Amino acid sequence: MTIINIVLDTPSGEHKSAPLYRQIADAIEQHIASGTLSAGQKLPTHRALADQLKVTVGTITRAYAEVEQRELVEARVGAGTFVCQQNAPSWVYNYSPQEEEACNLGHNIPPHLDRSAMLKQAMGNLSHQPDQLNQMMLYHDPQGLEEHRQIVASWLQKKGLEIDPQRMHFTSGGQHAAHLLLSAFCRQGDTLLVEQVTYPGFLSLARQQQINVKPVEVDHEGIIPASLDAACRQFQPRMLYCTPTLQNPTTATMGEQRRREVIEVCRQHQVLLIEDDVNGLLPEQRPTPMLNLAPEQVIHIGGLSKCLAPGLRLGYIQVPQKLQQRLNTALHNHSLMISPLLTGLACEMLRNGDADRVLQQIHRDINARQQLVTQHLGKFAIQHTPDSFHVWLTLPEYWRLSDFVSAAEQQGVIIKSAEMFSPPGATIPPAVRLAISAPFSHHKLEQGLLILAELLEKDPMNDFPL
Ligand SMILES: Cc1ncc(COP(=O)(O)O)c(C=O)c1O
């Protein structure tokens, strides 16, 4: 049971204290502000708190009504009084005022966490290392400082990725890594294969560089090897781009057997395989990375955006030995190198255990959010896992895709249509992506899920007058 420590003023002499109920309400407000009482926590029953503070039950009832009026707690009939999620601080995401109002399930971002203390700590540690600081102020090889590569690689190795500190390059995030690949290894007019629905950032890059993109059919595990084989025969692509772990948008994860089969088809057709592993650190049990299975055939890209902080802009890439020099030149041409200062800060966080703690927090938070999804949308056609930032929802046949997206938006829930994830010419599945990690609070997410559940229940045709 929650115990709240409240010391009440006793009026003495001339001094008149605030009414008891207000003192109690103020104390509860302070507990919430300081974090002693956190969102979702249940307050003691009226009777228990009255006994504890030696006041009447009526005083507690007034105090709780007061904090409810301040929108700090909510009373749920038959269940008790619970602390509400507070509004998002301004730094959560650069939302427009309309987005702030809405339940925004549009952005595939890590859940809100206060990382300021961790950043302060990392900056403090670095500030005591003048030699390192001076070194970080210089030009370096495009690959990045060797000491930083050692730290990042050994952290990733502990998580099962066989990345080689002598071969890896740092990048400014996964998106930058993908950009480098296309500029280093593809030419205008080349053809690439992608999953039938895929990360829009990659589609946009390919469009900009005038590279043709062809879809390959997927099932619940991702790329279907036979369809890949057929597409390789038909299009003679240069590369296959895929996200084998927690695919964006479908959340599909390839098992090890499927990974081996996909690698084998690529090997037969001499197609380079890009493994986009930006979500690879999110599952508690990560499947064997494709890089481990075929390091001379796989281009591996990943980063710390989803598991630590996107603002650090730290990504990495490892290519087969024979492509190493071309990648080095591409990075040099693009930006000479990645900021050693940001890389140094990230290394501090990996070294002192903060990165692992953040990952644990993300796990816990996403698990709880996915449970809300199961609770409210479990009976609909959803694809999700306990560790994915998003959910892939196939609509009932009575809903047209665009109608559903606008109906949700009209009710203040922003979601992304399958259209956004579909390469040109692909058949667009009747599905939407819900980025459940994006809303600031679980409460906000739940409001959005309830609205979606209600919409999904209703056949829009029944709303039309005959
Ligand atoms: C599949 C995929 N790849 C790459 C990225 C880019 O991530 P980063 O922030 O590391 O550039 C994203 C971002 O959402 C993504 O979903």
The ligand as an SDF file (V2000), in Angstrom:
LIG
                    3D

 16 16  0  0  0  0  0  0  0  0999 V2000
   14.4550    0.8080  -40.0890 C   0  0  0  0  0  0  0  0  0  0  0  0
   15.1250    2.1210  -39.7700 C   0  0  0  0  0  0  0  0  0  0  0  0
   16.3630    2.3570  -40.2130 N   0  0  0  0  0  0  0  0  0  0  0  0
   17.0140    3.5020  -39.9380 C   0  0  0  0  0  0  0  0  0  0  0  0
   16.4240    4.4890  -39.1900 C   0  0  0  0  0  0  0  0  0  0  0  0
   17.1880    5.7510  -38.9160 C   0  0  0  0  0  0  0  0  0  0  0  0
   17.6310    5.8050  -37.6130 O   0  0  0  0  0  0  0  0  0  0  0  0
   18.7600    6.8040  -37.0890 P   0  0  0  0  0  0  0  0  0  0  0  0
   18.1080    7.6610  -36.0740 O   0  0  0  0  0  0  0  0  0  0  0  0
   19.8110    5.9260  -36.5030 O   0  0  0  0  0  0  0  0  0  0  0  0
   19.2740    7.5930  -38.2540 O   0  0  0  0  0  0  0  0  0  0  0  0
   15.1140    4.3040  -38.7180 C   0  0  0  0  0  0  0  0  0  0  0  0
   14.4260    5.3470  -37.9370 C   0  0  0  0  0  0  0  0  0  0  0  0
   13.2960    5.2430  -37.5550 O   0  0  0  0  0  0  0  0  0  0  0  0
   14.4580    3.0810  -38.9970 C   0  0  0  0  0  0  0  0  0  0  0  0
   13.2130    2.8350  -38.5640 O   0  0  0  0  0  0  0  0  0  0  0  0
  1  2  1  0
  2  3  1  0
  2 15  2  0
  3  4  2  0
  4  5  1  0
  5  6  1  0
  5 12  2  0
  6  7  1  0
  7  8  1  0
  8  9  2  0
  8 10  1  0
  8 11  1  0
 12 13  1  0
 12 15  1  0
 13 14  2  0
 15 16  1  0
M  END
$$$$
